[in-house]
Amino acid sequence: MQLIMESSKPHVAIISSPGMGHVIPCLELAKCLVSYHDVEVSFFVPSTEASVQQTQLLESLVVPEDLHIIKLPPVDISNIVPINNEIVARLTLIVQESLPDVRSEILKSPRPPTVLISDMFSTHAFEIADDFKMAKYLFCTFSATVLAYMMYTPKLAQETNIDSQEIPESLNVPGCKPVLVQDLGGRDRLFHLNGGKVQSVFGHIYNYAKASAILVNTFEDLEPQTLQGLSDDNVRWTIPMPPLYPVGPIIKSAESPSIGKSDYYLAWLDNQPSGSVLFISFGSGGTLSADQTNELALGLELSKQRFLWVVRPPQDFTPAAYISAVGGVNDPSEYLPDGFLTRTSGIGLVIPNWVSQIDVLNHGSIGAFLSHCGWNSILESLVNGVPLLTWPLYAEQHWNAMMLTQDFGVAVQLAKASEEGVVGRERIERAVRLVMEEEEGKVLRNRAKELKSSAIKTMGKDGSSYGSLSKLVKKWNEISCPCKP
């Protein structure tokens, strides 16, 4: 017999995959539902023993009463896949190995969730939703445009020999504008079109279509053409894709000021002129080679612009580096050019490993952001009205970089997705000066401020993204409580 919960608030389970780029937006969605929409949320977080940043984030949280954070025990997949196996495969296996613990926690719950929200790479949890008769939803933590492309990939693969060179000059995804393959970095950089990646992601893509709807971390003024195109039932049937609910920008909340050595970089920013500092960060898992780190440092020095640079020891990017995000000893003087720290001490600040990115971007002295173009970083930059220089590294970041320059009009292209080798110091100097000093930089800043205004408005009580979440919560209120299997 089912117990009806007509007088109770909805109870939603959210399951994230590992990695700060997934955990943070899922956590912020959970906080938004609890704080502004009167929803109870159980937030399940798979663990990796080496994920220092994720552990620190979860341990430092002050959470509202109706948000239950359930840190799942670490799982060992070392005997299943090699340490440097493709990222999606590793994320997927970590979640799969954690599902028995999710099931156990739900069985123990006195009031089981009636709705399950999966992020992009934890969709195998849908089998638990089916067992417990929960409604299934997907939370897309990147753009609606990339989502449409991903969901159309199976049909594209049927039409194209992905293991050959027979790739069309442009991608024509229903509901979206055509995109030149060369603007995405060429054939070899197409997101999830390479043979090995296709196999690891297809299982998730098929699950996306099983969701009742997809919550997308975007907003109407940011992707108007795509969202309008994908609102057409015939277009979504062609892809195929469930209804979309743009609910963004959902980003990490600014942290309360604290006293301590960890925020000395904020004190340094306080002493810089308004809009004068270039912020450089490549996300929680992004790394550069030794030669590229050297050229970036010398390019910054040549530009003579103020900068705040979050640095990590040089390393070629690996899936293990992305998932682990290991902290530890990091002495920039050991790998930055000789004398660089001394020569730039008056105008630059180098921070090992980590800063509170949202607090930095929110600071009035920041004039631009040199970024790897992860979707979370893009949204954080736009919410604070900060233009960007694009330096995509992996995953869908090359697509994001293209949208920043061609569609959003808020960025200067620095590194190109298609090029191999090292970006030279002279090119870095020119790009930095362009965005920080020249007229084009002013145009970018004005456009970024326009999108900031739109982003803030859409999340307010009269905004479209707030309204999207409200519609979903109304649906969830109508769902009855399932029996345990």
C-alpha positions as CSV (number, residue, x, y, z in Angstrom):
1,M,0.0,0.0,0.0
2,Q,1.3,3.5,-0.8
3,L,1.4,6.2,1.8
4,I,0.1,9.5,0.4
5,M,2.2,12.6,1.3
6,E,-0.2,15.3,0.4
7,S,0.6,17.4,3.5
8,S,4.4,16.8,3.3
9,K,7.0,18.6,1.4
10,P,8.7,16.7,-1.4
11,H,11.7,14.6,-0.6
12,V,14.2,14.6,-3.5
13,A,17.4,12.4,-3.8
14,I,20.3,14.0,-5.8
15,I,23.2,11.8,-6.8
16,S,26.4,13.5,-8.0
17,S,29.3,11.9,-9.8
18,P,32.8,12.6,-8.3
19,G,34.8,15.7,-9.1
20,M,34.3,19.3,-8.0
21,G,32.8,20.3,-11.4
22,H,30.0,17.9,-10.6
23,V,29.7,18.0,-6.9
24,I,29.5,21.8,-6.6
25,P,26.5,22.4,-9.0
26,C,24.6,19.4,-7.6
27,L,25.2,20.7,-4.1
28,E,24.1,24.2,-5.0
29,L,21.0,22.8,-6.7
30,A,20.2,21.0,-3.4
31,K,20.7,24.1,-1.3
32,C,18.5,26.1,-3.7
33,L,15.6,23.6,-3.5
34,V,15.8,23.5,0.3
35,S,16.3,27.2,0.9
36,Y,13.9,28.7,-1.7
37,H,11.4,26.0,-2.7
38,D,10.7,24.2,0.6
39,V,12.0,20.8,-0.5
40,E,13.7,18.2,1.6
41,V,16.9,16.8,-0.1
42,S,19.1,13.9,0.4
43,F,22.4,14.5,-1.4
44,F,24.5,11.4,-2.2
45,V,28.2,12.0,-2.9
46,P,30.5,9.2,-4.1
47,S,33.9,9.5,-2.6
48,T,37.5,9.1,-3.8
49,E,40.1,8.8,-1.1
50,A,42.4,11.3,-2.9
51,S,39.9,14.0,-3.5
52,V,41.2,16.5,-1.0
53,Q,39.2,19.5,-2.3
54,Q,35.9,17.6,-2.2
55,T,36.5,16.4,1.3
56,Q,37.3,19.9,2.5
57,L,34.3,21.3,0.8
58,L,31.8,18.9,2.4
59,E,33.4,19.1,5.9
60,S,33.3,22.9,5.9
61,L,29.6,23.1,5.0
62,V,26.9,24.7,7.1
63,V,23.8,23.2,5.7
64,P,20.1,23.9,6.2
65,E,18.0,21.5,8.3
66,D,16.3,19.8,5.4
67,L,19.5,19.1,3.5
68,H,21.0,15.7,4.3
69,I,24.5,15.2,2.9
70,I,25.3,11.5,2.7
71,K,29.0,10.9,1.9
72,L,29.3,7.4,0.4
73,P,32.2,5.2,1.4
74,P,35.2,5.3,-1.0
75,V,35.3,2.5,-3.6
76,D,38.2,0.8,-5.2
77,I,38.1,0.5,-9.0
78,S,41.8,0.0,-9.5
79,N,41.3,-3.7,-10.4
80,I,38.5,-2.7,-12.9
81,V,40.0,0.1,-15.0
82,P,43.6,1.5,-15.4
83,I,44.3,4.6,-13.4
84,N,44.4,6.8,-16.6
85,N,41.4,5.3,-18.3
86,E,38.9,7.7,-19.9
87,I,37.3,10.1,-17.5
88,V,33.7,9.3,-18.1
89,A,34.4,5.5,-17.7
90,R,36.1,6.2,-14.3
91,L,33.3,8.5,-13.0
92,T,30.7,5.9,-14.1
93,L,32.4,3.0,-12.4
94,I,32.8,4.9,-9.1
95,V,29.1,5.7,-9.1
96,Q,28.1,2.2,-10.0
97,E,30.2,0.7,-7.3
98,S,28.6,3.2,-4.8
99,L,25.0,2.3,-5.7
100,P,24.6,-0.5,-3.1
101,D,25.3,2.1,-0.4
102,V,22.8,4.4,-1.9
103,R,20.2,1.7,-1.9
104,S,21.0,0.8,1.7
105,E,20.6,4.4,2.8
106,I,17.2,4.7,1.1
107,L,16.0,1.5,2.7
108,K,16.9,2.9,6.1
109,S,15.0,6.2,5.4
110,P,11.8,6.7,7.4
111,R,10.5,8.7,4.5
112,P,12.0,7.6,1.2
113,P,12.5,10.1,-1.5
114,T,9.9,10.3,-4.3
115,V,12.1,12.0,-6.8
116,L,15.6,11.1,-7.9
117,I,17.8,13.6,-9.7
118,S,21.0,12.3,-11.4
119,D,23.8,14.3,-12.8
120,M,25.2,13.6,-16.2
121,F,27.4,10.7,-15.3
122,S,25.5,9.0,-12.4
123,T,22.5,7.9,-14.5
124,H,22.9,4.3,-13.6
125,A,21.2,5.3,-10.4
126,F,18.0,5.4,-12.4
127,E,17.7,1.6,-11.8
128,I,17.3,2.5,-8.1
129,A,14.7,5.1,-8.9
130,D,12.8,2.4,-10.9
131,D,13.0,-0.1,-8.0
132,F,11.7,2.5,-5.5
133,K,9.1,3.9,-8.0
134,M,10.7,7.4,-7.9
135,A,10.3,9.9,-10.7
136,K,13.5,10.3,-12.6
137,Y,15.1,13.6,-13.5
138,L,18.4,14.6,-15.0
139,F,20.5,17.7,-13.9
140,C,22.6,18.9,-16.9
141,T,25.7,20.7,-15.5
142,F,26.7,22.1,-18.8
143,S,25.1,24.1,-21.6
144,A,21.9,23.2,-23.4
145,T,23.8,23.4,-26.7
146,V,26.3,20.7,-25.6
147,L,23.4,18.6,-24.1
148,A,21.6,18.7,-27.5
149,Y,24.8,17.6,-29.3
150,M,25.5,14.8,-26.8
151,M,22.0,13.4,-27.1
152,Y,22.1,13.6,-30.9
153,T,25.5,11.8,-31.0
154,P,24.0,8.3,-31.3
155,K,22.2,9.3,-34.5
156,L,25.3,11.2,-35.7
157,A,27.4,8.0,-35.1
158,Q,24.9,6.0,-37.2
159,E,25.4,8.5,-40.1
160,T,29.1,8.8,-39.7
161,N,32.0,6.3,-39.6
162,I,33.6,7.6,-36.4
163,D,36.7,5.5,-36.8
164,S,37.4,7.0,-40.2
165,Q,38.1,10.6,-41.4
166,E,34.6,10.9,-42.8
167,I,33.4,13.7,-40.5
168,P,31.2,16.5,-42.0
169,E,32.5,20.1,-42.2
170,S,29.7,21.2,-39.9
171,L,27.4,19.7,-37.2
172,N,23.7,20.3,-37.7
173,V,21.9,19.4,-34.5
174,P,18.2,19.9,-34.6
175,G,17.2,23.1,-32.7
176,C,20.7,24.5,-32.7
177,K,22.7,26.6,-35.1
178,P,25.1,24.7,-37.4
179,V,28.7,24.6,-36.0
180,L,31.8,24.3,-38.0
181,V,33.9,21.3,-36.9
182,Q,37.1,23.3,-37.2
183,D,35.7,25.8,-34.7
184,L,35.4,22.9,-32.2
185,G,39.0,21.9,-32.7
186,G,38.6,19.5,-35.6
187,R,37.7,15.9,-35.8
188,D,40.0,14.6,-33.1
189,R,38.7,17.1,-30.5
190,L,35.0,16.5,-31.0
191,F,33.4,15.9,-27.6
192,H,32.6,12.2,-27.2
193,L,32.9,11.5,-30.9
194,N,36.2,9.6,-30.7
195,G,35.6,5.9,-30.7
196,G,36.6,5.1,-27.1
197,K,34.7,7.9,-25.6
198,V,31.5,7.1,-27.6
199,Q,31.3,3.7,-26.0
200,S,31.7,5.0,-22.4
201,V,29.1,7.8,-22.7
202,F,26.4,6.2,-24.9
203,G,24.9,4.3,-21.9
204,H,24.4,7.6,-20.2
205,I,22.9,9.3,-23.3
206,Y,20.3,6.5,-23.6
207,N,19.4,7.0,-20.0
208,Y,19.0,10.8,-20.5
209,A,16.1,10.1,-22.7
210,K,14.4,8.1,-19.9
211,A,14.2,11.1,-17.6
212,S,10.8,12.8,-17.0
213,A,12.6,16.1,-17.7
214,I,16.0,17.6,-17.7
215,L,17.0,20.5,-15.5
216,V,19.7,22.5,-17.3
217,N,22.1,24.9,-15.7
218,T,21.6,27.7,-18.1
219,F,19.1,30.6,-18.6
220,E,17.0,32.0,-21.4
221,D,19.1,35.1,-22.2
222,L,22.3,33.1,-22.4
223,E,21.1,30.4,-24.9
224,P,17.9,31.8,-26.5
225,Q,18.2,30.2,-29.9
226,T,18.9,26.7,-28.5
227,L,16.3,26.8,-25.8
228,Q,13.7,28.1,-28.2
229,G,14.6,25.4,-30.7
230,L,14.5,22.6,-28.2
231,S,11.1,23.7,-26.9
232,D,9.6,22.3,-30.1
233,D,8.2,18.9,-29.5
234,N,9.1,17.7,-33.0
235,V,12.7,18.8,-32.5
236,R,13.0,17.0,-29.2
237,W,11.4,13.9,-30.8
238,T,14.0,13.9,-33.5
239,I,17.0,14.0,-31.1
240,P,15.2,12.5,-28.8
241,M,15.1,14.5,-25.6
242,P,12.7,15.0,-22.6
243,P,11.4,18.5,-21.9
244,L,14.0,21.0,-20.7
245,Y,13.8,23.3,-17.7
246,P,16.4,26.0,-17.6
247,V,17.1,26.6,-13.9
248,G,20.5,28.4,-13.9
249,P,22.7,30.0,-13.3
250,I,23.2,27.8,-10.2
251,I,26.7,28.5,-8.9
252,K,28.6,28.2,-5.7
253,S,27.6,30.8,-3.1
254,A,30.0,33.5,-2.1
255,E,31.7,32.6,1.2
256,S,31.4,34.7,4.3
257,P,34.5,36.7,5.1
258,S,36.8,35.0,7.5
259,I,39.9,35.9,9.4
260,G,42.9,33.8,8.6
261,K,45.9,33.2,6.3
262,S,43.7,31.5,3.7
263,D,42.2,34.7,2.5
264,Y,45.4,36.8,2.2
265,Y,44.8,36.9,-1.6
266,L,41.5,38.8,-1.0
267,A,43.4,41.3,1.1
268,W,45.9,41.7,-1.7
269,L,43.0,42.3,-4.1
270,D,41.6,45.0,-1.8
271,N,44.8,47.0,-2.5
272,Q,44.5,46.8,-6.4
273,P,42.7,49.3,-8.6
274,S,39.2,48.5,-9.8
275,G,39.0,46.1,-12.7
276,S,42.9,46.0,-13.0
277,V,43.6,42.3,-12.2
278,L,43.6,39.3,-14.5
279,F,42.6,36.1,-12.7
280,I,44.1,32.9,-14.0
281,S,42.8,29.5,-13.0
282,F,42.3,26.2,-14.9
283,G,39.7,24.6,-12.6
284,S,39.9,22.0,-10.0
285,G,41.7,19.4,-12.2
286,G,43.3,21.4,-15.0
287,T,47.1,21.3,-15.5
288,L,49.6,22.6,-18.0
289,S,52.9,21.1,-19.2
290,A,56.2,22.5,-17.9
291,D,56.9,24.3,-21.2
292,Q,53.4,25.8,-21.3
293,T,53.6,26.9,-17.7
294,N,56.9,28.6,-18.5
295,E,55.5,30.4,-21.5
296,L,52.4,31.5,-19.6
297,A,54.5,33.0,-16.9
298,L,56.7,34.9,-19.3
299,G,53.7,36.1,-21.3
300,L,52.1,37.5,-18.1
301,E,55.3,39.2,-17.3
302,L,55.6,40.8,-20.7
303,S,52.0,42.1,-20.5
304,K,52.9,44.2,-17.4
305,Q,49.3,43.6,-16.2
306,R,48.3,42.8,-12.6
307,F,47.4,39.2,-12.2
308,L,46.3,36.6,-9.6
309,W,47.4,33.1,-10.8
310,V,46.4,29.8,-9.2
311,V,49.2,27.5,-10.1
312,R,49.8,23.7,-9.8
313,P,53.0,21.8,-10.5
314,P,53.3,21.1,-14.3
315,Q,51.7,17.9,-15.4
316,D,50.1,16.6,-18.6
317,F,46.4,16.3,-18.0
318,T,45.2,12.8,-16.9
319,P,41.8,11.5,-15.7
320,A,43.4,10.6,-12.4
321,A,44.5,14.2,-11.9
322,Y,40.9,15.4,-12.6
323,I,39.3,13.0,-10.1
324,S,41.9,13.2,-7.4
325,A,42.5,17.0,-7.2
326,V,45.3,16.3,-4.8
327,G,46.7,19.1,-2.8
328,G,50.0,18.8,-0.9
329,V,53.3,20.5,-1.2
330,N,53.5,23.0,-4.1
331,D,56.4,25.4,-4.3
332,P,55.9,27.6,-7.4
333,S,59.6,28.7,-7.2
334,E,60.6,25.2,-8.2
335,Y,58.9,25.3,-11.6
336,L,58.2,28.9,-12.6
337,P,60.9,30.7,-14.5
338,D,64.0,31.8,-12.5
339,G,63.4,35.2,-11.0
340,F,59.7,35.4,-12.2
341,L,58.3,35.7,-8.7
342,T,60.7,38.4,-7.7
343,R,60.3,40.4,-10.9
344,T,56.5,40.4,-10.7
345,S,56.1,40.7,-7.0
346,G,54.8,44.3,-7.3
347,I,52.0,43.5,-9.7
348,G,51.3,39.8,-9.5
349,L,50.3,37.2,-6.9
350,V,50.9,33.5,-7.3
351,I,48.7,31.2,-5.2
352,P,49.5,27.4,-5.0
353,N,46.7,25.0,-5.6
354,W,43.4,26.7,-4.7
355,V,41.5,29.9,-4.0
356,S,37.8,30.6,-3.4
357,Q,37.1,31.3,-7.1
358,I,33.6,32.8,-6.5
359,D,35.1,35.3,-4.0
360,V,37.8,36.3,-6.4
361,L,35.5,36.8,-9.3
362,N,33.1,38.8,-7.0
363,H,35.9,41.2,-6.2
364,G,35.8,44.6,-7.7
365,S,39.5,44.6,-8.7
366,I,39.1,41.7,-11.1
367,G,39.0,42.8,-14.8
368,A,39.1,39.5,-16.7
369,F,39.4,35.8,-16.2
370,L,41.8,33.5,-18.1
371,S,39.9,30.2,-17.8
372,H,39.8,26.6,-19.0
373,C,36.2,27.3,-19.9
374,G,34.5,24.8,-17.6
375,W,30.8,25.5,-17.5
376,N,30.8,26.3,-13.7
377,S,33.6,28.8,-14.2
378,I,31.8,30.4,-17.1
379,L,28.6,30.9,-15.1
380,E,30.5,32.2,-12.1
381,S,32.3,34.7,-14.3
382,L,29.1,35.9,-16.0
383,V,27.2,36.3,-12.8
384,N,29.9,38.6,-11.7
385,G,30.1,40.5,-15.0
386,V,33.7,39.4,-15.8
387,P,34.9,38.8,-19.4
388,L,37.2,35.9,-20.2
389,L,40.2,34.7,-22.2
390,T,39.6,31.2,-23.4
391,W,42.1,28.3,-22.8
392,P,40.1,25.0,-23.1
393,L,41.8,21.8,-22.0
394,Y,39.5,18.8,-22.2
395,A,35.9,17.5,-22.3
396,E,33.3,20.0,-23.7
397,Q,35.5,23.0,-22.9
398,H,36.5,23.7,-26.5
399,W,32.7,24.0,-27.3
400,N,32.2,26.3,-24.4
401,A,35.2,28.5,-25.6
402,M,33.6,28.7,-29.1
403,M,30.3,29.8,-27.6
404,L,32.0,32.4,-25.3
405,T,33.5,34.1,-28.3
406,Q,31.0,33.6,-31.1
407,D,27.6,33.5,-29.3
408,F,27.9,35.2,-26.0
409,G,30.4,37.9,-27.0
410,V,32.2,38.0,-23.7
411,A,35.6,36.5,-24.5
412,V,38.9,36.7,-26.4
413,Q,40.3,33.5,-27.8
414,L,43.7,32.7,-26.5
415,A,44.5,29.0,-26.8
416,K,42.7,27.2,-29.7
417,A,41.1,23.8,-29.3
418,S,42.7,22.5,-32.5
419,E,46.3,23.5,-32.0
420,E,49.1,21.3,-30.7
421,G,52.2,22.4,-29.1
422,V,52.9,25.4,-26.8
423,V,51.1,28.7,-26.9
424,G,54.0,31.3,-27.0
425,R,54.6,34.2,-24.6
426,E,54.1,36.9,-27.3
427,R,50.6,35.7,-28.1
428,I,49.7,35.5,-24.5
429,E,51.0,39.0,-24.0
430,R,48.9,40.3,-26.9
431,A,45.7,38.6,-25.7
432,V,46.1,39.8,-22.1
433,R,46.7,43.4,-23.2
434,L,43.7,43.3,-25.6
435,V,41.2,42.3,-22.9
436,M,42.7,44.4,-20.1
437,E,43.8,47.6,-21.9
438,E,42.2,48.0,-25.3
439,E,38.8,49.1,-26.6
440,E,37.7,45.5,-27.4
441,G,38.1,44.7,-23.7
442,K,35.7,47.4,-22.8
443,V,33.1,46.0,-25.3
444,L,33.5,42.5,-23.7
445,R,33.1,44.0,-20.2
446,N,29.9,45.8,-21.2
447,R,28.4,42.6,-22.7
448,A,29.4,40.7,-19.5
449,K,27.6,43.2,-17.4
450,E,24.5,42.8,-19.5
451,L,24.5,39.0,-18.9
452,K,25.2,39.6,-15.2
453,S,22.0,41.6,-15.0
454,S,20.0,38.9,-16.9
455,A,21.5,36.2,-14.7
456,I,20.6,37.9,-11.4
457,K,17.1,38.7,-12.7
458,T,16.3,35.2,-13.9
459,M,17.1,33.7,-10.5
460,G,14.8,36.2,-8.7
461,K,11.2,35.3,-7.7
462,D,9.9,36.8,-10.9
463,G,12.6,35.3,-13.1
464,S,12.2,32.5,-15.6
465,S,14.7,30.1,-14.0
466,Y,13.1,30.5,-10.6
467,G,9.8,29.8,-12.2
468,S,11.1,26.6,-13.9
469,L,12.1,25.2,-10.5
470,S,8.8,26.2,-9.0
471,K,6.9,24.3,-11.7
472,L,8.9,21.2,-11.0
473,V,8.4,21.4,-7.3
474,K,4.7,21.7,-7.9
475,K,4.8,18.4,-9.9
476,W,6.8,16.8,-7.1
477,N,4.3,17.8,-4.6
478,E,1.7,15.7,-6.5
479,I,3.8,12.5,-6.3
480,S,2.9,10.0,-3.7
481,C,5.3,8.1,-1.5
482,P,6.5,4.8,-2.9
483,C,6.6,1.6,-0.9
484,K,10.0,0.0,-0.3
485,P,10.7,-2.9,-2.7
